[in-house]
Amino acid sequence: MGYLSLTYAIVIRYLNLIHVFENLKGGFMDTRTGRIYTTEDLIRLYGSLEKIPLYIRPMQVGPTPRQVTRKPPRVGRNDPCPCGSGKKFKHCCFGGA
C-alpha cells in the first residue's frame, strides 16, 4: 500500500468517524463511571477521535434532564442504561464495578 493510498484511507476513516459522532444525539458514556460526555468534550480530552478508549461508548438513548444537571453529568446507578437494553445501569453497563 503506497503512502498516498494509506493517507487517503486514514482521512476517509477520520471523516467517517466524524460523521458517526455528529449524528449521535445522545452523547457518550464512560461505562466505568457513568459520566456523560459530548463530542467536544472527548476531542478536548483525547485530542483525536481515534484515541478514545473502548470503555467510552455512544449512548443509544439521550440523557434525561436530571442526568445532565448532575455535576459532573452522569448516569445514576438506578437510571435506565443508555445503551438501550432497558435494564438499570447498575445491572447492565456499570456491571457492579
MINUKE-212118 format. One record per atom (N, C-alpha, C, O): residue number from 1; x, y negated, z negated; atom name. Coordinates in steps of 0.02 Angstrom, whole numbers, always signed. Atoms other than C-alpha are relative to their C-alpha. Example, Ala and Ser with C-alpha at 12.3 -4.5 7.8 and 13.67 -1.06 7.14 Angstrom:
<dolums>
@n = 1&east = +45&north = +59&up = +0&atom = N
@n = 1&east = +615&north = +225&up = -390&atom = CA
@n = 1&east = +45&north = -60&up = +0&atom = C
@n = 1&east = +97&north = -59&up = -33&atom = O
@n = 2&east = -42&north = +59&up = +3&atom = N
@n = 2&east = +684&north = +53&up = -357&atom = CA
@n = 2&east = -39&north = -55&up = -37&atom = C
@n = 2&east = -14&north = -110&up = -45&atom = O
</dolums>
This chain:
<dolums>
@n = 1&east = +43&north = +59&up = +0&atom = N
@n = 1&east = +0&north = +0&up = +0&atom = CA
@n = 1&east = +45&north = -62&up = +0&atom = C
@n = 1&east = +89&north = -68&up = -43&atom = O
@n = 2&east = -41&north = +60&up = -6&atom = N
@n = 2&east = +76&north = -165&up = +52&atom = CA
@n = 2&east = -17&north = -52&up = -52&atom = C
@n = 2&east = -69&north = -49&up = -85&atom = O
@n = 3&east = +9&north = +53&up = +49&atom = N
@n = 3&east = +94&north = -319&up = -56&atom = CA
@n = 3&east = -64&north = -39&up = +13&atom = C
@n = 3&east = -100&north = -55&up = -34&atom = O
@n = 4&east = +59&north = +39&up = -17&atom = N
@n = 4&east = -41&north = -413&up = +38&atom = CA
@n = 4&east = -65&north = +37&up = -16&atom = C
@n = 4&east = -112&north = +8&up = -44&atom = O
@n = 5&east = +61&north = -38&up = +13&atom = N
@n = 5&east = -170&north = -274&up = +26&atom = CA
@n = 5&east = -9&north = +11&up = -75&atom = C
@n = 5&east = -66&north = +13&up = -99&atom = O
@n = 6&east = +6&north = -6&up = +73&atom = N
@n = 6&east = -130&north = -250&up = -160&atom = CA
@n = 6&east = -26&north = -64&up = -31&atom = C
@n = 6&east = -69&north = -63&up = -75&atom = O
@n = 7&east = +24&north = +65&up = +25&atom = N
@n = 7&east = -154&north = -435&up = -192&atom = CA
@n = 7&east = -73&north = -10&up = +17&atom = C
@n = 7&east = -112&north = -33&up = -24&atom = O
@n = 8&east = +70&north = +6&up = -22&atom = N
@n = 8&east = -316&north = -432&up = -92&atom = CA
@n = 8&east = -45&north = +43&up = -45&atom = C
@n = 8&east = -99&north = +21&up = -65&atom = O
@n = 9&east = +39&north = -45&up = +43&atom = N
@n = 9&east = -378&north = -283&up = -195&atom = CA
@n = 9&east = -9&north = -29&up = -70&atom = C
@n = 9&east = -63&north = -23&up = -99&atom = O
@n = 10&east = +4&north = +30&up = +67&atom = N
@n = 10&east = -339&north = -373&up = -358&atom = CA
@n = 10&east = -49&north = -59&up = +0&atom = C
@n = 10&east = -88&north = -67&up = -46&atom = O
@n = 11&east = +45&north = +58&up = -5&atom = N
@n = 11&east = -430&north = -531&up = -301&atom = CA
@n = 11&east = -72&north = +23&up = +6&atom = C
@n = 11&east = -116&north = -5&up = -26&atom = O
@n = 12&east = +68&north = -26&up = -8&atom = N
@n = 12&east = -583&north = -431&up = -247&atom = CA
@n = 12&east = -26&north = +28&up = -67&atom = C
@n = 12&east = -83&north = +15&up = -86&atom = O
@n = 13&east = +20&north = -28&up = +64&atom = N
@n = 13&east = -586&north = -338&up = -414&atom = CA
@n = 13&east = -17&north = -56&up = -49&atom = C
@n = 13&east = -68&north = -53&up = -84&atom = O
@n = 14&east = +11&north = +56&up = +45&atom = N
@n = 14&east = -573&north = -503&up = -509&atom = CA
@n = 14&east = -66&north = -35&up = +17&atom = C
@n = 14&east = -105&north = -52&up = -28&atom = O
@n = 15&east = +62&north = +32&up = -20&atom = N
@n = 15&east = -714&north = -582&up = -407&atom = CA
@n = 15&east = -61&north = +43&up = -17&atom = C
@n = 15&east = -113&north = +17&up = -37&atom = O
@n = 16&east = +54&north = -45&up = +19&atom = N
@n = 16&east = -823&north = -428&up = -435&atom = CA
@n = 16&east = -13&north = -4&up = -75&atom = C
@n = 16&east = -71&north = -5&up = -97&atom = O
@n = 17&east = +9&north = +5&up = +72&atom = N
@n = 17&east = -792&north = -438&up = -623&atom = CA
@n = 17&east = -34&north = -65&up = -19&atom = C
@n = 17&east = -78&north = -66&up = -62&atom = O
@n = 18&east = +32&north = +65&up = +14&atom = N
@n = 18&east = -838&north = -623&up = -625&atom = CA
@n = 18&east = -74&north = +3&up = +18&atom = C
@n = 18&east = -115&north = -22&up = -20&atom = O
@n = 19&east = +71&north = -6&up = -21&atom = N
@n = 19&east = -999&north = -584&up = -529&atom = CA
@n = 19&east = -40&north = +39&up = -52&atom = C
@n = 19&east = -95&north = +20&up = -70&atom = O
@n = 20&east = +34&north = -41&up = +50&atom = N
@n = 20&east = -1045&north = -448&up = -654&atom = CA
@n = 20&east = -9&north = -39&up = -64&atom = C
@n = 20&east = -64&north = -39&up = -93&atom = O
@n = 21&east = +2&north = +37&up = +63&atom = N
@n = 21&east = -1004&north = -557&up = -804&atom = CA
@n = 21&east = -49&north = -58&up = +4&atom = C
@n = 21&east = -84&north = -72&up = -45&atom = O
@n = 22&east = +45&north = +58&up = -5&atom = N
@n = 22&east = -1101&north = -708&up = -738&atom = CA
@n = 22&east = -73&north = +22&up = +4&atom = C
@n = 22&east = -117&north = -17&up = -16&atom = O
@n = 23&east = +69&north = -23&up = -7&atom = N
@n = 23&east = -1257&north = -604&up = -703&atom = CA
@n = 23&east = -27&north = +31&up = -64&atom = C
@n = 23&east = -87&north = +46&up = -68&atom = O
@n = 24&east = +23&north = -27&up = +64&atom = N
@n = 24&east = -1265&north = -535&up = -881&atom = CA
@n = 24&east = -26&north = -58&up = -42&atom = C
@n = 24&east = +10&north = -106&up = -55&atom = O
@n = 25&east = +30&north = +55&up = +37&atom = N
@n = 25&east = -1382&north = -643&up = -981&atom = CA
@n = 25&east = +4&north = +12&up = -76&atom = C
@n = 25&east = -8&north = -33&up = -115&atom = O
@n = 26&east = +1&north = -17&up = +70&atom = N
@n = 26&east = -1364&north = -553&up = -1146&atom = CA
@n = 26&east = +64&north = -15&up = -38&atom = C
@n = 26&east = +63&north = -17&up = -99&atom = O
@n = 27&east = -63&north = +11&up = +33&atom = N
@n = 27&east = -1182&north = -590&up = -1183&atom = CA
@n = 27&east = +36&north = +66&up = -11&atom = C
@n = 27&east = +22&north = +115&up = +23&atom = O
@n = 28&east = -41&north = -59&up = +13&atom = N
@n = 28&east = -1058&north = -466&up = -1253&atom = CA
@n = 28&east = +3&north = +12&up = -75&atom = C
@n = 28&east = -1&north = -35&up = -114&atom = O
@n = 29&east = -1&north = -17&up = +71&atom = N
@n = 29&east = -1047&north = -373&up = -1418&atom = CA
@n = 29&east = +62&north = +41&up = -15&atom = C
@n = 29&east = +80&north = +87&up = +23&atom = O
@n = 30&east = -55&north = -40&up = +26&atom = N
@n = 30&east = -898&north = -308&up = -1515&atom = CA
@n = 30&east = -33&north = +58&up = -38&atom = C
@n = 30&east = -66&north = +47&up = -89&atom = O
@n = 31&east = +35&north = -57&up = +30&atom = N
@n = 31&east = -959&north = -132&up = -1558&atom = CA
@n = 31&east = +28&north = +19&up = -68&atom = C
@n = 31&east = -3&north = +58&up = -104&atom = O
@n = 32&east = -28&north = -14&up = +66&atom = N
@n = 32&east = -845&north = -126&up = -1710&atom = CA
@n = 32&east = -32&north = -43&up = -54&atom = C
@n = 32&east = -44&north = -20&up = -110&atom = O
@n = 33&east = +24&north = +47&up = +50&atom = N
@n = 33&east = -915&north = -279&up = -1798&atom = CA
@n = 33&east = -70&north = -27&up = +12&atom = C
@n = 33&east = -102&north = -53&up = -34&atom = O
@n = 34&east = +65&north = +28&up = -16&atom = N
@n = 34&east = -1074&north = -329&up = -1707&atom = CA
@n = 34&east = +4&north = -73&up = +21&atom = C
@n = 34&east = -48&north = -104&up = +32&atom = O
@n = 35&east = -9&north = +70&up = -19&atom = N
@n = 35&east = -1002&north = -500&up = -1662&atom = CA
@n = 35&east = -22&north = -10&up = +72&atom = C
@n = 35&east = -6&north = +32&up = +115&atom = O
@n = 36&east = +25&north = +16&up = -67&atom = N
@n = 36&east = -1084&north = -580&up = -1509&atom = CA
@n = 36&east = +45&north = -53&up = +31&atom = C
@n = 36&east = +61&north = -103&up = +0&atom = O
@n = 37&east = -43&north = +46&up = -37&atom = N
@n = 37&east = -977&north = -668&up = -1378&atom = CA
@n = 37&east = -33&north = -21&up = +65&atom = C
@n = 37&east = -71&north = +18&up = +94&atom = O
@n = 38&east = +20&north = +21&up = -67&atom = N
@n = 38&east = -1014&north = -770&up = -1222&atom = CA
@n = 38&east = +59&north = +14&up = +46&atom = C
@n = 38&east = +114&north = +30&up = +23&atom = O
@n = 39&east = -54&north = -10&up = -49&atom = N
@n = 39&east = -912&north = -751&up = -1062&atom = CA
@n = 39&east = +56&north = -50&up = -12&atom = C
@n = 39&east = +115&north = -32&up = -8&atom = O
@n = 40&east = -50&north = +52&up = +12&atom = N
@n = 40&east = -824&north = -915&up = -1101&atom = CA
@n = 40&east = +43&north = +17&up = -61&atom = C
@n = 40&east = +103&north = +6&up = -61&atom = O
@n = 41&east = -37&north = -20&up = +60&atom = N
@n = 41&east = -776&north = -851&up = -1274&atom = CA
@n = 41&east = +52&north = +53&up = +16&atom = C
@n = 41&east = +109&north = +49&up = -6&atom = O
@n = 42&east = -45&north = -55&up = -17&atom = N
@n = 42&east = -699&north = -693&up = -1201&atom = CA
@n = 42&east = +59&north = -24&up = +42&atom = C
@n = 42&east = +116&north = -2&up = +31&atom = O
@n = 43&east = -54&north = +25&up = -41&atom = N
@n = 43&east = -599&north = -785&up = -1070&atom = CA
@n = 43&east = +48&north = -43&up = -42&atom = C
@n = 43&east = +109&north = -40&up = -32&atom = O
@n = 44&east = -42&north = +40&up = +44&atom = N
@n = 44&east = -536&north = -907&up = -1203&atom = CA
@n = 44&east = +42&north = +45&up = -46&atom = C
@n = 44&east = +101&north = +30&up = -58&atom = O
@n = 45&east = -35&north = -44&up = +46&atom = N
@n = 45&east = -487&north = -763&up = -1320&atom = CA
@n = 45&east = +53&north = +44&up = +35&atom = C
@n = 45&east = +108&north = +52&up = +9&atom = O
@n = 46&east = -43&north = -50&up = -31&atom = N
@n = 46&east = -409&north = -642&up = -1196&atom = CA
@n = 46&east = +37&north = -25&up = +62&atom = C
@n = 46&east = +79&north = +11&up = +89&atom = O
@n = 47&east = -36&north = +29&up = -56&atom = N
@n = 47&east = -352&north = -755&up = -1054&atom = CA
@n = 47&east = -26&north = +22&up = +69&atom = C
@n = 47&east = -27&north = -18&up = +115&atom = O
@n = 48&east = +28&north = -23&up = -64&atom = N
@n = 48&east = -425&north = -648&up = -914&atom = CA
@n = 48&east = -49&north = +57&up = -14&atom = C
@n = 48&east = -49&north = +87&up = -67&atom = O
@n = 49&east = +52&north = -51&up = +8&atom = N
@n = 49&east = -567&north = -527&up = -887&atom = CA
@n = 49&east = +28&north = +70&up = -5&atom = C
@n = 49&east = -2&north = +114&up = -36&atom = O
@n = 50&east = -29&north = -66&up = +1&atom = N
@n = 50&east = -451&north = -379&up = -862&atom = CA
@n = 50&east = +26&north = +20&up = -68&atom = C
@n = 50&east = +34&north = +80&up = -82&atom = O
@n = 51&east = -30&north = -15&up = +65&atom = N
@n = 51&east = -381&north = -392&up = -1039&atom = CA
@n = 51&east = -52&north = +12&up = -55&atom = C
@n = 51&east = -33&north = +24&up = -112&atom = O
@n = 52&east = +52&north = -10&up = +50&atom = N
@n = 52&east = -549&north = -373&up = -1127&atom = CA
@n = 52&east = +0&north = +73&up = -23&atom = C
@n = 52&east = -3&north = +117&up = +19&atom = O
@n = 53&east = -2&north = -69&up = +25&atom = N
@n = 53&east = -543&north = -218&up = -1240&atom = CA
@n = 53&east = -64&north = +39&up = +13&atom = C
@n = 53&east = -117&north = +10&up = +26&atom = O
@n = 54&east = +57&north = -44&up = -15&atom = N
@n = 54&east = -659&north = -70&up = -1214&atom = CA
@n = 54&east = -55&north = -4&up = -53&atom = C
@n = 54&east = -112&north = +11&up = -38&atom = O
@n = 55&east = +52&north = +3&up = +52&atom = N
@n = 55&east = -749&north = -96&up = -1381&atom = CA
@n = 55&east = -44&north = -62&up = +6&atom = C
@n = 55&east = -93&north = -68&up = -31&atom = O
@n = 56&east = +44&north = +57&up = -14&atom = N
@n = 56&east = -822&north = -260&up = -1315&atom = CA
@n = 56&east = -41&north = +19&up = +61&atom = C
@n = 56&east = -14&north = +27&up = +116&atom = O
@n = 57&east = +44&north = -25&up = -53&atom = N
@n = 57&east = -973&north = -210&up = -1211&atom = CA
@n = 57&east = -55&north = -51&up = +15&atom = C
@n = 57&east = -75&north = -90&up = -28&atom = O
@n = 58&east = +55&north = +45&up = -17&atom = N
@n = 58&east = -1107&north = -306&up = -1116&atom = CA
@n = 58&east = -64&north = +21&up = -37&atom = C
@n = 58&east = -77&north = +80&up = -48&atom = O
@n = 59&east = +63&north = -13&up = +34&atom = N
@n = 59&east = -1273&north = -322&up = -1206&atom = CA
@n = 59&east = -55&north = +9&up = +52&atom = C
@n = 59&east = -63&north = -34&up = +96&atom = O
@n = 60&east = +55&north = -12&up = -47&atom = N
@n = 60&east = -1420&north = -246&up = -1111&atom = CA
@n = 60&east = -61&north = -41&up = -19&atom = C
@n = 60&east = -102&north = -57&up = +23&atom = O
@n = 61&east = +55&north = +40&up = +26&atom = N
@n = 61&east = -1542&north = -343&up = -1220&atom = CA
@n = 61&east = +31&north = -63&up = -30&atom = C
@n = 61&east = +78&north = -59&up = -69&atom = O
@n = 62&east = -28&north = +63&up = +25&atom = N
@n = 62&east = -1510&north = -526&up = -1257&atom = CA
@n = 62&east = -7&north = -7&up = -75&atom = C
@n = 62&east = -51&north = +24&up = -105&atom = O
@n = 63&east = +4&north = +10&up = +73&atom = N
@n = 63&east = -1478&north = -583&up = -1436&atom = CA
@n = 63&east = -63&north = -39&up = -19&atom = C
@n = 63&east = -88&north = -81&up = +19&atom = O
@n = 64&east = +58&north = +37&up = +26&atom = N
@n = 64&east = -1625&north = -643&up = -1539&atom = CA
@n = 64&east = +23&north = -67&up = -28&atom = C
@n = 64&east = +82&north = -76&up = -42&atom = O
@n = 65&east = -20&north = +64&up = +29&atom = N
@n = 65&east = -1628&north = -822&up = -1603&atom = CA
@n = 65&east = +31&north = +7&up = -70&atom = C
@n = 65&east = +76&north = -30&up = -88&atom = O
@n = 66&east = -28&north = -12&up = +67&atom = N
@n = 66&east = -1592&north = -754&up = -1778&atom = CA
@n = 66&east = +72&north = +23&up = +4&atom = C
@n = 66&east = +114&north = +3&up = -37&atom = O
@n = 67&east = -68&north = -25&up = -8&atom = N
@n = 67&east = -1437&north = -664&up = -1717&atom = CA
@n = 67&east = +47&north = -56&up = +22&atom = C
@n = 67&east = +105&north = -59&up = +0&atom = O
@n = 68&east = -42&north = +54&up = -26&atom = N
@n = 68&east = -1372&north = -818&up = -1626&atom = CA
@n = 68&east = +14&north = -53&up = -54&atom = C
@n = 68&east = +68&north = -82&up = -54&atom = O
@n = 69&east = -10&north = +52&up = +51&atom = N
@n = 69&east = -1395&north = -934&up = -1777&atom = CA
@n = 69&east = +46&north = +23&up = -56&atom = C
@n = 69&east = +69&north = -19&up = -95&atom = O
@n = 70&east = -47&north = -24&up = +51&atom = N
@n = 70&east = -1288&north = -823&up = -1889&atom = CA
@n = 70&east = +70&north = -27&up = +16&atom = C
@n = 70&east = +88&north = -35&up = +74&atom = O
@n = 71&east = -68&north = +23&up = -8&atom = N
@n = 71&east = -1111&north = -886&up = -1916&atom = CA
@n = 71&east = +48&north = +52&up = -25&atom = C
@n = 71&east = +46&north = +65&up = -85&atom = O
@n = 72&east = -1&north = +2&up = -73&atom = N
@n = 72&east = -1022&north = -804&up = -1829&atom = CA
@n = 72&east = -59&north = +38&up = +28&atom = C
@n = 72&east = -88&north = +81&up = -7&atom = O
@n = 73&east = +57&north = -37&up = -30&atom = N
@n = 73&east = -1158&north = -744&up = -1709&atom = CA
@n = 73&east = +15&north = +74&up = +1&atom = C
@n = 73&east = +66&north = +96&up = +27&atom = O
@n = 74&east = -12&north = -73&up = +2&atom = N
@n = 74&east = -1176&north = -558&up = -1738&atom = CA
@n = 74&east = -66&north = +37&up = -4&atom = C
@n = 74&east = -119&north = +8&up = -16&atom = O
@n = 75&east = +57&north = -44&up = +5&atom = N
@n = 75&east = -1295&north = -412&up = -1736&atom = CA
@n = 75&east = +0&north = +30&up = -70&atom = C
@n = 75&east = +50&north = +57&up = -93&atom = O
@n = 76&east = +5&north = -29&up = +66&atom = N
@n = 76&east = -1357&north = -358&up = -1908&atom = CA
@n = 76&east = -7&north = +75&up = +2&atom = C
@n = 76&east = -28&north = +103&up = +53&atom = O
@n = 77&east = +2&north = -74&up = +2&atom = N
@n = 77&east = -1349&north = -176&up = -1961&atom = CA
@n = 77&east = -70&north = +27&up = +15&atom = C
@n = 77&east = -77&north = +78&up = +48&atom = O
@n = 78&east = +69&north = -24&up = -10&atom = N
@n = 78&east = -1539&north = -159&up = -1960&atom = CA
@n = 78&east = -35&north = -27&up = +61&atom = C
@n = 78&east = -93&north = -11&up = +74&atom = O
@n = 79&east = +28&north = +27&up = -62&atom = N
@n = 79&east = -1567&north = -255&up = -1798&atom = CA
@n = 79&east = +0&north = +54&up = +53&atom = C
@n = 79&east = +40&north = +101&up = +50&atom = O
@n = 80&east = -3&north = -48&up = -55&atom = N
@n = 80&east = -1608&north = -159&up = -1639&atom = CA
@n = 80&east = +67&north = -6&up = +37&atom = C
@n = 80&east = +94&north = -61&up = +44&atom = O
@n = 81&east = -65&north = +0&up = -34&atom = N
@n = 81&east = -1449&north = -110&up = -1546&atom = CA
@n = 81&east = -6&north = -34&up = +68&atom = C
@n = 81&east = -52&north = -18&up = +105&atom = O
@n = 82&east = +4&north = +35&up = -64&atom = N
@n = 82&east = -1414&north = -225&up = -1398&atom = CA
@n = 82&east = +17&north = +44&up = +60&atom = C
@n = 82&east = +10&north = +21&up = +117&atom = O
@n = 83&east = -16&north = -43&up = -57&atom = N
@n = 83&east = -1359&north = -77&up = -1291&atom = CA
@n = 83&east = -63&north = +24&up = +34&atom = C
@n = 83&east = -60&north = +51&up = +89&atom = O
@n = 84&east = +63&north = -19&up = -31&atom = N
@n = 84&east = -1543&north = -45&up = -1257&atom = CA
@n = 84&east = -26&north = +68&up = -19&atom = C
@n = 84&east = -76&north = +91&up = +10&atom = O
@n = 85&east = +20&north = -68&up = +18&atom = N
@n = 85&east = -1557&north = +125&up = -1341&atom = CA
@n = 85&east = -65&north = +2&up = -40&atom = C
@n = 85&east = -100&north = +52&up = -40&atom = O
@n = 86&east = +59&north = +2&up = +43&atom = N
@n = 86&east = -1698&north = +70&up = -1457&atom = CA
@n = 86&east = +14&north = +19&up = -72&atom = C
@n = 86&east = -30&north = +12&up = -114&atom = O
@n = 87&east = -19&north = -18&up = +69&atom = N
@n = 87&east = -1605&north = +132&up = -1612&atom = CA
@n = 87&east = +24&north = -62&up = -37&atom = C
@n = 87&east = +39&north = -114&up = -8&atom = O
@n = 88&east = -30&north = +53&up = +39&atom = N
@n = 88&east = -1548&north = +24&up = -1755&atom = CA
@n = 88&east = +75&north = -2&up = +15&atom = C
@n = 88&east = +105&north = +49&up = +30&atom = O
@n = 89&east = -71&north = +9&up = -15&atom = N
@n = 89&east = -1373&north = -46&up = -1730&atom = CA
@n = 89&east = +44&north = +45&up = -44&atom = C
@n = 89&east = +94&north = +72&up = -20&atom = O
@n = 90&east = -42&north = -40&up = +45&atom = N
@n = 90&east = -1307&north = +49&up = -1882&atom = CA
@n = 90&east = +0&north = +74&up = +18&atom = C
@n = 90&east = +46&north = +110&up = +0&atom = O
@n = 91&east = +3&north = -70&up = -21&atom = N
@n = 91&east = -1361&north = +216&up = -1806&atom = CA
@n = 91&east = +23&north = +10&up = +72&atom = C
@n = 91&east = +26&north = +67&up = +95&atom = O
@n = 92&east = -18&north = -6&up = -71&atom = N
@n = 92&east = -1303&north = +178&up = -1629&atom = CA
@n = 92&east = +73&north = -21&up = +10&atom = C
@n = 92&east = +119&north = +17&up = -5&atom = O
@n = 93&east = -68&north = +23&up = -18&atom = N
@n = 93&east = -1151&north = +75&up = -1576&atom = CA
@n = 93&east = +43&north = -16&up = -61&atom = C
@n = 93&east = +104&north = -8&up = -58&atom = O
@n = 94&east = -40&north = +16&up = +60&atom = N
@n = 94&east = -1098&north = +23&up = -1752&atom = CA
@n = 94&east = +30&north = +64&up = -28&atom = C
@n = 94&east = +87&north = +64&up = -51&atom = O
@n = 95&east = -25&north = -66&up = +19&atom = N
@n = 95&east = -1080&north = +207&up = -1796&atom = CA
@n = 95&east = +22&north = +8&up = -72&atom = C
@n = 95&east = +62&north = +52&up = -87&atom = O
@n = 96&east = -17&north = -6&up = +71&atom = N
@n = 96&east = -1066&north = +178&up = -1983&atom = CA
@n = 96&east = +72&north = -17&up = -15&atom = C
@n = 96&east = +99&north = +3&up = -67&atom = O
@n = 97&east = -71&north = +18&up = +11&atom = N
@n = 97&east = -890&north = +106&up = -1964&atom = CA
@n = 97&east = +6&north = -49&up = -57&atom = C
@n = 97&east = +62&north = -70&up = -73&atom = O
</dolums>
